[in-house]
Amino acid sequence: MPHDMNMIAIRKCQGGAYLLEALVAILVISFGILGIVGLQARSMAAIGDAQFRAEAAFYAQSLAGRMWAHDPTDVVNYFQTGGAGYTAWNTQITAAGSGLPGATTAVSFTDLNSQNGLMALIKITWQAPEDDAPHTYVTEAVVGNNVATP
């Protein structure tokens, strides 16, 4: 009998070990789930950022296309910041609910020389409400020399 009494005493001392192991397992699983939720939130933010970058690239390339199709002698007056073509394009981007949030734009030109046309610099800056800092998309396009050389 003394042998059986020792076994009962040992079992009583270890009675809470299973409960402790279960609590540690729940803690480890909880940290794993929190990590997955955080990763999901970051990926959703990255998707939103990629969408805005794609829209900025689309708007900039659409303006460059309009410049290429326009009369080369009037490109600067029509598409520089404040020109009629620029104003129509800028309205698309800054329209409430349809463009980039908090967008500002600028277009400038550099004369490459009379044979090579102009270098148009198109800059779009935006900032979504949840962003800490603004984002900027900048592109350049050669315009004004749309004549093919033989």
Buried (B, 14 or more C-beta within 10 A) or exposed (E): EEEEEEEEEEEEEEEEEEEEEEEEEEEEEEEEEEEEEEEEEEEEEEEEBEEBBEBBEEBBEBBBEBBBEBEBEEBBEBBBEEBEBBEEBBEBBBEEEEBBBBBBBBBBBEEBEEEEBBBBBBBBBBBBEEBEEEBEBEBBBBBBBBEEEE
